[in-house]
Amino acid sequence: MKAYIGTAKYRIAILSILLLFIGSGCSLTRGLKGNEKLVRKVTIKGIDEEFEEQALNYVDKQQQPNNAFNLQLYYLFNKNGKKNIGEPPAILDSDLVEFSRLQIEKFTQSKGYLKAKVEDSITIKKKKAFLTFTVNEGPMFRIRKIQDSIADPRVRTLYRKTRLVFSHLQPGGRFDADSLAFDRDAFFQEMKRNGYYDFYRQYLNYTVDSTYNSGVVDLTLFIDNPADKLAHPIYTINNTLITISNSYGRYNGKEDTLKVDSQFKFVDFSHRFKPHPVVDYVLLKKGQLYNADMQTATTSRLSELNVFRNVPNPEYTKTADSTNRLNMVLKLIPLKRMSDRVEGEFLFADGRYGYNIGNTFTDRNIFKKAVTLQVKLNLSVLYDNGRNTSSNKSIVENQDFKVGASLIYPWIVTPFNFAKPGKYGVPHTTFSSNYSLFFQKGLVQRTSLVNSVTYDFLETANKVHSVTPINIEFSRGIIDPEAYQELLKKNSYSYIKLIGRTVFTTGSQYTYQANGNLLNTYQNFTYFKGSLDVGGNMLSLAANTFNTPKDTLGKRKLFGYTFYQYAKTEIDLRFYHSFGGERQFIFRVNPGIGIPYGNSDQLIFEKNFYAGGANDIRAWLPRTLGPGQFNRGTYYGGDTTLRSRLKYIDQFGEIKFITNAEYRYKLVNNFFGSKLKGAVFIDAGNVWRLHKQPENPNGEFRFGNFLQSTAIGIGTGLRFDVSFFVFRLDAAFKFKDPQFSGSDQWVLLKHGNELFHPGAFKQAYLDANRVGVDKNGRSVGDTYNFMQLNFGIGMPF
C-alpha cells in the first residue's frame, strides 16, 4: 500500500471540512422545544463606544448568542450522547436577562456614570430572540481631589513618594472603580517590595464622597495600623533552609545535609543535587528587606532550572526575638530526571509526500548541578510516488538526517567572574556538537559537523540575547560520478563548488529576540528576532599572515582545506493584534541576506536560503520555490537527467523575503477533548540570487522585478489545541506562481478549473518537466499541483 494520498482523497478531506462550515448555516432553532426561544443577538445602546465591548461581557453567558458552527456540532453529536461537544443553545431566560441588565448597570456606574440606568427589551422573530439593553448614562463624575489619612509616617512617606508613579487616579480625571482597585493593589505590592511582610490589603480602604449636583467626587485613602501597634513592622531575611524531597515527594529517609554558608542549609533526600546552582537563584539574601518581587523571581528562577516539579512560595517563620527577621524554608520536589519527546510533520502533494520526524532525549541533572544533556535526532525524507518517474516506483528523492548533543549549563561558564545575571531569567551556556547528512538521489551526499559555544541571557523579561563567540564548521560533499560528468558537460562549475567542495570555517553569531515570552498570549505586541552570522575572518587573517597555499581556484587554504568568508543576517518581525475571544491577527515580515566575500564567491551550501514548507510559504513544498522567476522546465529543456538530479538543489538564493498574514479564531471550546481553532492566511515572497547566474536565469534580485517575481499562496487551516501542544492541518493554494510569465502567473484565477482535474495547463507543465514516458507513451515527470496539505505540531510562526 502506498503512503501517497491521491487528489480524490484531497477532495474528500477538504469537502468534509467545508461541509462542517456549510452545515453551520442549517436551521439553528431545530433543536428547540415548545416555547423555547434562541438568543441570536445582543445589542447595547447608549453606552460609550470605549466600554461597549466590555459591557457585552456582563451579559450572562447563557444569554450570549451561540457561534453557529458550535451549535451545529452540539446538535450533531448531542443525539449520540456526546453532550460535551460543541455548545448548547442559548435559551432565552427572563430572569437571566434581568440579571444581565443589573450587571451592565453596575458596570456603567463603575466607569464614572454614578446615576446610570439600564432598560432591557426583547424582540421575538421565528423562535429567535433579540435582546436590546438601553443605557441612560447620566452625567460623568470626575475626581476633584485625592487625599490620604495614613497613621504610620513611614508608610505615609512611601505612599506619597510612589503614588504619582503607579496611580491611575488623578484630579480632573474620570472616576473609575477599576482604577481605584488598581491603585489599591499597586500600593499593596509596593509595601510588599519594601519589607512589609505582615501588610494585608484589608489595611487599605478608599472612601468616595460624591457631590451629585456638581458631578465630582473626593477620594480619601485610609491605611490603618495593625491592632495594638503604633506602626507597621519591617522585616529582613535571616536563615534559609532548602529541602529537596525524594522521588516520591516525601521528606523522609536518609538525607544529604550541607551547611553552605551563614545563610543556607541544604538538605537533599533525593541524593541527586548539589547546592550550586540552586542556592545561587535564591534571590532573597540574608540581611536584605523582605521583597515579594524577589520571592516571585526566586520561584521563577528555580522553576526555570527545569529540574523541579513545582516550586511553591517559601514558608516563613519569625524569629523569637524582637528583631523582625524571617527564617525561610523552600520545599522542592524533583522532576523525573529523564524524558523523551517525539515531534513530526507530514507533507503531501500531487506525486510527492514526505515526513519530518524528530526525537529529543533529555537528562535534566548531569553532574548533580541541573546541567541538561540533550540528544536530538531528526530525519526528513521526501518521496516520489512513482507517477513522476519513468520507473513508476516509489523512490526516495532526498533525505536529511541530523544528530546533535548539547550540554546546557544554567549559568554563564567563562574563565572570568561575572555577576550572575538572573534577575529576569536563568542564563544558559550551551556546548553543542551537531552532525548532519544530506542525501539527494543521483546527485550528492553532504556531511557537516558543527561545534559551538553559545551564551543566552536576558536583558529584561522581554529581551533575550544569544551570543555564539565560536562556531567551528566542517562540511564535505561527494557528488555522484555520473552527475559530476553531466555538470562538467553543462559547464556548471558553480554547482560543483556549491555541493562538492570540502570546506572548513569558523565564525561568530549573535541573535536578539524581543517579546518571545508573549507568543502564547492574546496581547497586542510586536515580536522581533534578528540574527547576524559572520564567518572566516580569523582564518583569513591567519592565512594571509602565514601566506598559506591556494587551491586550483585561487582560494586560500588553511590546514589543507579551503575556508569560507561570509556575512549573513536574517530578521523575523511580527505584529500581533488581538480582537478578543481568542481571535488574533498576525502579520509577519521575514527578510534575510547572505553575502560571500574575501576568500569566497558563494555561500556555504547550508547557509543559503530556501523557500516553501509548512512554516514558510505553505503552498509550496520545501526547496521548490524560486529563485526569482527561474523556470526549471524552460531552462533544462530536454536535459531531463540533469533536471532530475538537481531537483531540490537548484532553487536557493542568497536573498530572502517572506511575508505572512494570518487570522486565527476559535471554533469550538470542546472538540473531543481539545479546543478546535481555525485560521485563514496569505503567504508571499521568494528567494533570489544575489547576482545574475547562468544556472538560474531570471533568478537574480532586481527592485524593478520584485513584485513580478514574488509568489503568493492562500489557504485555511485547523488547529487542535490540547493545551500542551497543537496539532495543525493547513490546506494552501498557489495563487501567483512567479515561474510563469504575464497573466499565467495568476494560476488560481486563470487555471482554477484544473484545481482537481487535469487540463491543458497541467499537461503543458508536465510536458515541459517530463523525465520520460510510460509504457503507454504518456509523459511522466513533475506534475503541477495547486494545493499543498501540511500536517504538523505547533503553530507555523
C-alpha positions in Angstrom: 0.0 0.0 0.0 1.4 3.4 -1.0 1.7 6.2 1.6 0.8 8.7 -1.1 -2.7 10.2 -1.0 -4.3 11.0 -4.3 -6.2 14.1 -5.3 -9.5 12.2 -4.8 -8.6 11.8 -1.1 -7.7 15.5 -1.1 -11.1 16.4 -2.2 -12.8 14.2 0.3 -10.8 15.8 3.2 -11.5 19.3 2.0 -15.1 18.7 1.3 -15.6 17.2 4.8 -14.2 20.3 6.3 -16.3 22.6 4.1 -19.4 20.6 4.9 -18.9 21.3 8.6 -18.9 25.0 7.8 -21.8 24.8 5.4 -23.7 22.8 8.0 -23.5 25.8 10.3 -25.9 27.6 8.0 -28.7 25.0 8.7 -31.6 25.8 10.9 -30.3 27.0 14.3 -33.7 26.5 16.0 -34.3 22.9 15.1 -33.3 21.6 18.5 -35.6 23.9 20.5 -38.6 22.5 22.4 -42.1 24.0 23.0 -41.9 27.8 23.7 -38.1 27.9 23.9 -36.5 30.9 22.1 -32.9 31.0 20.9 -30.9 34.2 21.7 -29.4 35.3 18.4 -28.3 38.9 19.0 -27.5 41.2 21.9 -27.3 45.0 21.4 -26.2 47.6 23.9 -27.2 51.2 23.1 -26.4 54.5 24.6 -23.1 53.5 26.2 -19.7 55.0 25.4 -18.0 53.1 22.4 -14.9 52.8 24.7 -16.9 50.5 27.0 -19.3 48.7 24.6 -17.3 45.6 24.1 -16.6 45.3 27.9 -20.3 45.8 28.7 -21.2 42.8 26.4 -19.1 40.6 28.7 -21.6 41.4 31.6 -24.4 39.7 29.7 -24.9 36.3 31.4 -23.1 33.6 29.4 -26.3 31.6 29.0 -27.8 34.6 27.2 -25.0 35.3 24.8 -25.6 34.2 21.2 -24.2 30.9 20.1 -21.5 30.5 17.5 -23.4 28.9 14.7 -20.7 26.3 14.0 -20.5 25.3 17.7 -24.3 25.0 17.9 -24.5 22.7 14.8 -21.8 20.5 16.4 -23.9 20.3 19.5 -27.0 19.3 17.6 -25.0 16.8 15.6 -23.3 15.0 18.5 -25.8 15.5 21.2 -28.1 13.0 19.5 -25.4 10.4 20.2 -25.0 11.4 23.9 -21.8 13.5 23.3 -23.1 16.5 25.3 -19.6 17.9 25.9 -19.0 18.6 22.2 -20.0 21.9 20.7 -22.1 24.5 22.5 -25.7 24.1 23.8 -28.3 26.6 22.6 -28.6 29.9 24.5 -32.3 29.7 25.6 -34.0 32.9 26.4 -34.5 33.3 30.2 -36.2 36.4 31.5 -34.5 36.1 35.0 -31.1 36.0 33.4 -32.0 38.9 31.2 -32.8 40.9 34.3 -29.6 39.8 36.0 -27.7 40.9 32.9 -29.4 44.3 33.0 -28.3 44.8 36.6 -24.8 43.8 35.8 -24.5 46.2 32.9 -25.9 49.0 35.1 -23.4 48.3 37.8 -20.6 48.2 35.3 -21.6 51.6 33.7 -21.8 53.1 37.2 -18.3 51.8 38.0 -17.0 53.8 34.9 -17.9 57.1 36.4 -21.6 57.3 35.4 -22.9 57.0 39.0 -26.5 57.8 38.1 -26.6 55.4 35.1 -29.8 53.4 34.5 -30.3 50.5 32.1 -33.5 49.2 30.5 -34.0 46.0 28.5 -36.3 44.9 25.7 -36.8 41.6 23.9 -37.9 41.1 20.3 -39.0 37.6 19.1 -38.9 36.5 15.4 -39.4 32.9 14.4 -38.3 31.4 17.7 -35.2 33.7 17.7 -34.8 36.3 20.5 -33.0 39.7 20.0 -32.0 41.4 23.2 -31.5 45.2 23.5 -30.1 46.9 26.6 -30.5 50.7 26.5 -28.2 52.7 28.8 -29.0 56.1 30.1 -25.6 57.2 31.3 -26.4 60.5 33.0 -23.6 62.8 34.0 -20.0 61.6 34.1 -18.3 62.1 37.5 -14.8 63.4 37.7 -12.3 63.4 40.6 -12.0 66.7 42.3 -9.2 65.9 44.8 -7.3 62.9 46.3 -6.1 62.9 49.9 -4.8 60.4 52.4 -5.1 59.6 56.1 -2.2 57.3 57.0 -1.2 56.8 60.6 2.3 55.3 60.1 4.6 58.2 59.0 7.0 55.7 57.1 4.1 54.3 55.2 2.7 57.8 54.5 6.1 58.9 53.1 6.3 55.8 50.9 2.8 56.3 49.6 3.3 60.0 48.7 6.7 59.2 47.1 5.4 56.4 44.9 1.7 57.3 44.2 2.5 59.5 41.1 4.4 56.6 39.6 1.8 53.9 39.8 -1.5 55.8 40.2 -4.3 55.7 37.5 -6.3 58.2 39.6 -5.6 61.9 39.0 -7.5 65.1 39.9 -9.7 66.1 37.0 -9.8 62.6 35.6 -12.9 60.4 35.3 -13.8 58.4 38.3 -13.3 54.7 37.6 -13.8 51.9 40.1 -11.3 49.7 38.2 -8.6 52.4 38.6 -9.5 52.6 42.3 -8.9 48.8 42.6 -5.7 49.1 40.6 -4.2 51.8 42.8 -5.2 49.8 45.9 -3.4 46.7 44.6 -0.4 48.7 43.3 0.4 50.2 46.7 -0.1 46.9 48.4 2.6 45.5 46.1 4.8 48.5 46.8 4.5 47.7 50.6 5.4 44.1 49.9 8.5 45.2 48.0 9.7 47.2 50.9 9.8 44.8 53.8 6.2 44.9 55.0 5.7 41.1 55.2 2.7 41.4 57.6 0.9 44.0 55.5 -2.6 43.0 54.2 -5.0 44.5 51.6 -7.6 45.0 54.4 -5.5 47.8 55.8 -6.1 49.8 52.6 -9.5 51.5 52.1 -10.9 54.3 50.0 -13.8 56.5 50.8 -15.7 58.1 47.9 -17.5 61.4 48.7 -20.0 62.2 45.8 -21.4 65.6 45.2 -24.2 64.7 42.8 -25.3 68.2 41.8 -21.8 69.2 40.6 -20.8 65.7 39.2 -17.5 65.4 41.2 -16.1 63.0 43.8 -13.5 63.4 46.5 -11.3 60.4 47.3 -9.6 59.6 50.6 -7.2 56.7 51.2 -7.1 55.3 54.7 -4.3 53.0 55.9 -4.8 51.7 59.5 -2.0 50.5 61.8 -2.1 46.9 63.0 -4.1 46.3 66.2 -2.1 47.2 69.3 0.8 48.6 67.3 2.0 52.1 66.6 3.5 51.2 63.2 3.7 48.5 60.5 6.8 46.3 61.2 9.5 46.0 58.5 11.1 42.5 58.2 14.5 41.4 56.9 15.6 37.9 55.7 17.6 35.7 58.2 18.4 32.0 57.6 17.2 29.8 54.7 16.6 26.0 54.7 16.3 24.3 51.3 14.9 20.8 51.4 14.6 18.6 48.3 12.2 15.6 48.6 12.9 12.1 47.3 11.4 10.9 44.0 8.1 10.2 45.7 7.7 13.7 47.0 8.4 12.7 50.6 10.8 14.3 53.0 12.0 11.2 54.9 14.8 8.6 54.8 18.5 9.3 54.8 19.4 12.8 53.5 22.4 14.7 52.3 22.9 17.7 54.6 25.3 20.6 54.0 25.8 23.9 55.7 26.5 26.1 52.7 27.3 29.4 54.4 25.9 31.7 57.2 22.5 31.8 55.5 21.9 28.5 53.7 21.4 24.9 54.9 20.9 22.4 52.1 19.1 19.1 52.8 18.6 16.6 49.9 16.5 13.5 50.4 16.9 12.5 46.7 20.7 12.5 46.8 20.6 14.0 43.3 21.6 17.6 43.8 24.5 19.8 44.9 23.8 23.3 46.3 25.1 25.2 43.2 23.2 26.5 41.3 20.0 26.0 43.4 21.3 28.3 46.2 22.5 30.9 43.6 19.0 31.5 42.4 17.5 32.2 45.8 17.5 35.9 45.4 16.3 36.8 48.9 19.6 37.3 50.7 20.3 37.5 54.4 20.1 41.0 55.9 18.1 42.3 53.0 14.5 43.6 53.3 11.7 41.1 52.6 10.7 41.7 49.0 7.7 40.0 47.3 9.2 40.7 43.9 12.4 38.8 44.8 10.3 36.0 46.2 8.5 35.7 42.8 11.8 35.9 41.0 13.3 33.2 43.2 10.4 30.7 42.5 10.5 31.6 38.8 14.3 31.1 38.5 14.2 27.8 40.4 11.3 26.6 38.1 13.4 27.6 35.0 16.1 25.2 36.1 13.7 22.6 34.8 14.6 20.1 37.4 11.8 20.6 40.0 8.2 19.5 39.6 6.8 22.5 41.5 8.4 25.4 43.3 6.0 26.8 45.9 6.4 30.1 47.6 8.8 29.9 50.6 7.4 29.4 54.1 8.4 32.0 56.6 8.7 31.9 60.4 9.5 35.0 62.5 12.5 34.8 64.9 11.6 34.6 68.5 13.3 37.9 69.4 12.1 41.4 68.5 14.4 42.0 65.5 11.7 41.4 62.9 13.7 38.8 61.0 12.3 36.0 58.8 13.6 32.4 58.6 12.8 31.0 55.2 12.1 27.4 54.2 12.0 26.2 50.5 10.5 22.8 49.9 11.3 21.4 46.4 10.1 18.2 44.6 12.3 17.0 41.8 11.1 16.2 38.3 11.7 12.9 36.7 15.3 13.1 35.7 14.9 11.8 32.1 12.4 12.4 29.4 11.9 11.7 25.7 9.8 13.7 23.2 8.8 12.9 19.6 7.7 15.5 17.1 6.8 15.4 13.4 5.0 16.7 10.4 3.7 15.2 7.2 3.6 16.8 3.8 1.9 15.6 0.7 1.1 17.0 -2.7 0.4 15.6 -6.2 3.0 12.9 -6.8 5.2 13.6 -3.7 4.9 13.0 0.0 7.3 13.3 2.9 7.7 13.4 6.6 9.9 15.1 9.2 10.3 13.3 12.5 12.4 14.2 15.4 13.2 12.8 18.8 14.7 14.6 21.8 16.1 12.8 24.8 16.8 14.9 27.9 18.7 14.2 31.0 17.9 17.2 33.3 20.5 16.8 36.0 24.0 16.0 34.8 26.8 16.4 37.5 24.0 17.0 40.1 24.1 20.7 39.1 20.9 21.0 37.0 23.0 20.7 33.8 20.9 19.4 31.0 22.1 16.9 28.4 20.0 16.9 25.2 20.4 14.4 22.4 18.4 15.2 19.3 17.8 13.1 16.2 15.9 14.4 13.2 15.0 12.7 9.9 13.4 14.3 6.9 12.5 12.2 3.9 10.8 13.2 0.6 9.4 10.5 -1.7 8.2 10.4 -5.2 5.2 8.0 -5.5 6.3 6.8 -8.9 3.9 8.9 -11.0 6.7 11.4 -11.7 9.3 8.8 -12.8 9.7 6.6 -15.8 10.3 3.6 -13.4 6.8 4.2 -11.9 8.2 3.1 -8.5 8.1 5.0 -5.2 11.6 6.3 -4.5 13.4 8.5 -2.0 14.2 11.8 -3.7 16.1 13.3 -0.8 16.7 12.9 2.9 18.3 14.9 5.6 19.5 13.2 8.8 20.7 15.2 11.8 22.0 14.2 15.2 23.3 16.5 17.9 24.2 16.6 21.5 24.2 19.6 23.8 25.3 20.3 27.4 23.3 23.2 28.8 24.6 24.9 32.0 22.2 27.2 33.9 24.8 29.8 34.4 27.5 31.6 32.3 30.6 29.4 32.0 33.7 31.5 31.3 37.2 31.8 32.8 36.2 35.2 34.1 34.0 36.1 37.1 30.7 37.7 36.0 27.9 38.9 38.2 25.1 36.3 37.9 22.5 37.8 35.5 19.5 36.0 37.0 17.2 38.9 37.8 15.0 38.4 34.7 15.7 34.8 33.9 18.2 32.0 34.1 21.2 32.5 31.7 22.5 29.5 29.9 25.8 28.3 28.4 25.4 25.7 25.7 28.2 23.4 24.4 26.9 21.7 21.3 28.1 19.3 18.6 25.9 18.6 15.6 26.3 16.2 12.7 24.1 16.3 9.5 23.9 14.1 6.4 22.1 15.4 3.4 21.4 12.9 0.5 20.0 13.9 -2.9 19.3 10.9 -5.1 21.7 10.7 -8.0 23.4 13.9 -7.2 25.2 14.4 -3.9 25.9 13.3 -0.3 26.9 16.1 2.0 28.1 15.7 5.6 28.5 18.6 8.0 29.9 18.8 11.5 29.4 21.9 13.6 30.7 22.6 17.1 29.8 25.7 19.1 29.6 27.5 22.4 26.6 29.8 23.0 25.6 32.1 25.8 21.9 33.0 26.3 20.9 35.7 28.8 18.0 38.1 29.4 18.4 41.8 29.5 14.8 42.2 30.7 11.9 39.8 31.0 11.1 40.5 27.3 14.6 40.9 25.8 16.9 37.9 25.1 20.4 37.9 23.8 22.2 34.9 22.3 25.9 35.1 21.6 28.0 32.4 19.9 31.6 33.6 20.1 32.9 30.4 18.5 31.3 28.3 15.8 33.5 25.7 14.0 32.1 24.1 10.9 33.5 21.3 8.7 31.5 20.2 5.7 32.1 17.8 2.8 30.3 17.0 -0.4 30.6 13.8 -2.5 29.0 14.2 -6.0 27.6 11.2 -7.8 30.2 10.3 -10.5 27.7 10.4 -13.3 26.2 13.6 -12.1 29.7 15.1 -11.9 30.3 14.4 -15.5 27.0 15.9 -16.5 27.7 19.0 -14.6 31.1 19.3 -16.3 29.5 19.0 -19.7 27.0 21.7 -18.8 29.9 23.9 -17.5 28.0 24.0 -14.2 31.1 24.7 -12.1 29.1 26.8 -9.7 27.1 23.8 -8.7 30.2 21.6 -8.4 31.7 24.1 -6.0 28.5 24.6 -4.1 27.8 21.0 -3.3 31.0 19.1 -3.9 33.6 21.2 -2.1 35.2 20.3 1.3 35.3 23.4 3.5 36.4 24.4 6.9 35.4 27.7 8.6 34.9 29.4 11.9 32.5 32.1 12.8 30.5 34.0 15.3 26.8 34.5 15.7 24.5 36.9 17.6 20.7 36.8 18.0 18.5 39.3 19.7 14.8 38.4 20.5 12.1 40.7 21.9 8.7 39.6 23.3 9.2 35.9 22.7 7.6 35.3 26.1 4.3 36.7 24.8 3.9 34.3 21.8 1.3 32.1 23.6 -0.8 35.1 24.8 -3.5 37.1 23.1 -2.0 40.5 23.9 -1.2 43.3 21.3 2.5 43.2 20.9 5.4 43.2 18.4 7.8 40.3 18.2 11.3 40.7 16.9 14.1 38.3 16.2 17.3 39.4 14.4 20.4 37.4 13.8 23.9 38.1 12.4 26.3 35.3 11.3 29.8 36.2 10.3 32.5 33.6 9.4 36.0 33.1 8.2 37.6 36.4 9.1 40.0 35.0 11.7 41.0 32.2 9.3 41.6 34.8 6.6 43.9 36.8 8.9 45.8 33.7 9.8 46.1 32.5 6.2 47.3 35.9 4.9 49.7 36.3 7.8 51.4 32.9 7.2 50.9 33.2 3.4 49.3 29.7 3.2 48.9 28.0 -0.2 46.0 28.4 -2.6 43.8 25.8 -4.3 43.3 25.5 -8.1 40.6 28.2 -8.0 43.0 30.7 -6.3 41.4 30.5 -2.8 43.5 30.4 0.3 43.7 27.1 2.2 44.3 26.5 5.9 45.1 23.1 7.5 44.7 21.7 4.0 41.2 22.9 3.5 39.6 25.9 1.7 37.8 28.2 4.1 34.8 30.4 3.5 34.2 34.1 4.4 30.6 35.3 4.6 28.2 37.6 6.4 24.6 36.6 6.8 21.7 38.3 8.5 18.0 37.5 9.0 15.1 39.3 10.6 11.7 37.9 11.8 9.4 40.7 12.6 5.7 40.0 13.6 2.8 42.2 14.7 0.2 40.5 16.9 -3.2 42.1 17.3 -6.0 40.6 19.5 -9.7 41.0 18.7 -10.7 39.3 22.0 -12.2 35.9 22.4 -9.0 34.1 21.2 -9.2 35.9 17.9 -5.9 37.2 16.7 -4.3 38.7 13.6 -0.6 38.2 12.9 1.5 40.0 10.2 5.0 38.7 9.7 7.9 40.0 7.7 11.0 37.7 7.3 13.8 39.1 5.2 17.4 37.8 5.0 20.6 38.2 3.0 23.9 36.4 2.9 27.0 37.9 1.2 30.2 35.9 0.4 33.4 37.9 0.3 37.1 37.6 0.6 38.1 34.0 0.1 34.6 33.1 -1.1 32.5 33.9 -4.2 29.4 32.0 -2.9 27.9 30.9 0.4 28.4 27.6 2.0 25.6 25.2 0.8 24.0 25.1 4.3 24.0 28.9 4.6 21.8 29.6 1.6 18.1 30.4 1.9 15.3 28.2 0.6 11.5 28.9 0.3 8.4 26.8 0.8 7.3 24.4 3.5 4.9 24.2 6.5 6.3 27.3 8.3 7.1 29.4 5.3 5.1 29.8 2.0 2.8 26.9 2.6 1.5 26.4 -0.9 5.0 25.1 -2.0 6.9 22.1 -0.8 10.3 22.9 0.9 13.1 23.9 -1.6 10.7 24.1 -4.5 10.2 27.9 -4.9 12.4 30.3 -6.8 14.9 31.7 -7.1 13.1 34.7 -8.6 11.4 33.7 -11.9 13.6 30.7 -12.6 11.7 28.1 -14.6 13.2 24.7 -14.4 11.2 23.3 -17.3 12.3 26.1 -19.7 16.0 26.2 -18.6 16.7 22.5 -18.8 14.5 21.8 -21.8 15.2 18.3 -23.0 18.0 17.7 -20.5 15.7 15.6 -18.3 18.6 13.8 -16.5 20.3 16.9 -15.1 16.9 18.5 -14.3 16.0 15.4 -12.3 19.4 15.3 -10.5 19.3 18.9 -9.4 15.8 18.8 -8.1 15.7 20.5 -4.6 19.2 21.8 -5.1 18.9 24.5 -7.8 16.2 26.5 -6.1 18.1 28.5 -3.5 19.2 32.1 -3.0 21.3 34.5 -1.1 18.4 36.9 -0.6 15.1 36.0 1.1 11.9 38.0 1.6 8.8 36.3 3.1 5.6 37.9 4.4 2.7 36.1 6.1 -0.7 37.4 7.2 -2.8 35.0 9.3 -6.1 35.4 11.1 -6.7 32.9 13.9 -10.0 32.3 15.7 -11.7 29.8 18.0 -14.3 27.4 16.5 -15.2 25.0 19.4 -14.3 25.1 23.1 -14.6 21.3 23.4 -14.0 19.1 20.4 -13.3 15.6 21.5 -11.2 16.9 24.4 -9.4 19.7 22.6 -10.1 23.3 21.5 -10.7 23.5 17.8 -9.4 26.6 16.2 -9.3 27.9 12.7 -7.1 30.1 10.6 -7.0 31.8 7.2 -3.8 33.0 5.8 -1.9 34.5 2.8 1.8 33.9 2.3 4.0 35.9 -0.1 7.7 36.1 -1.0 10.5 34.2 -2.6 14.3 33.7 -2.6 16.6 35.4 -5.1 20.2 35.1 -6.2 22.5 38.0 -5.3 23.8 38.4 -8.9 22.9 37.1 -12.3 23.8 33.4 -12.6 23.8 31.3 -15.8 22.5 28.4 -13.8 19.4 30.4 -12.6 18.3 32.7 -15.4 15.8 35.4 -14.1 16.7 34.3 -10.6 18.5 37.4 -9.5 17.1 40.1 -7.3 16.0 43.3 -9.0 13.9 46.1 -7.5 12.1 46.6 -10.8 11.1 43.0 -10.9 10.4 42.4 -7.2 6.6 42.2 -7.4 6.6 40.1 -10.6 9.0 37.6 -9.1 7.0 37.3 -5.8 5.0 34.2 -5.1 1.6 34.3 -3.4 -0.2 31.5 -1.6 -3.5 31.5 0.2 -5.2 28.9 2.5 -7.0 27.9 5.5 -6.3 25.5 8.4 -7.5 23.8 11.6 -5.6 23.8 14.9 -6.4 21.1 17.5 -5.2 22.7 20.8 -4.8 20.0 23.5 -3.2 22.7 25.8 0.4 21.3 26.0 0.8 21.2 22.2 -1.2 22.0 19.0 -1.9 19.7 16.0 -2.1 21.7 12.8 -3.6 20.9 9.4 -3.2 23.6 6.7 -4.5 23.5 3.1 -2.6 26.1 1.0 -3.2 27.0 -2.6 -0.9 28.5 -5.1 -2.4 31.9 -6.1 0.5 33.5 -8.0 3.4 31.5 -9.3 6.4 33.6 -10.5 8.0 30.9 -12.7 5.4 31.7 -15.3 5.0 35.0 -17.3 2.2 37.5 -17.7 -1.3 36.6 -16.7 -0.2 32.9 -16.5 1.3 33.8 -13.1 -2.1 34.1 -11.6 -2.6 30.4 -11.7 -5.6 30.0 -9.4 -7.5 32.7 -11.2 -6.7 31.7 -14.8 -6.4 27.9 -14.4 -8.6 27.3 -11.3 -10.8 25.0 -13.3 -7.9 22.5 -13.2 -7.7 22.6 -9.4 -8.8 19.0 -9.0 -8.9 17.9 -12.7 -6.3 17.5 -15.5 -6.3 20.1 -18.3 -4.3 21.9 -20.9 -2.3 23.9 -18.3 -1.3 20.9 -16.2 -0.4 18.9 -19.3 1.8 21.6 -20.7 3.6 21.8 -17.4 4.1 18.0 -17.3 5.4 18.0 -20.9 7.9 20.8 -20.1 9.1 18.9 -16.9 8.9 15.3 -18.0 11.6 12.8 -17.4 10.4 10.2 -19.8 7.3 8.3 -21.0 5.4 5.4 -19.6 4.5 2.1 -21.4 1.5 3.9 -23.0 3.7 6.7 -24.4 2.4 9.3 -21.9 4.7 11.9 -20.3 5.8 11.2 -16.7 7.6 13.7 -14.5 6.9 16.7 -12.4 3.1 17.4 -12.2 1.7 20.7 -11.2 -0.3 20.8 -8.0 -2.3 23.8 -7.0 -2.8 22.6 -3.4 -0.4 21.6 -0.7 -1.5 20.0 2.6 0.7 20.4 5.6 0.2 18.5 8.9 2.4 19.4 11.8 2.7 20.0 15.5 2.9 23.6 16.8 2.0 26.9 15.2 3.6 27.9 11.9 5.1 31.0 13.5 
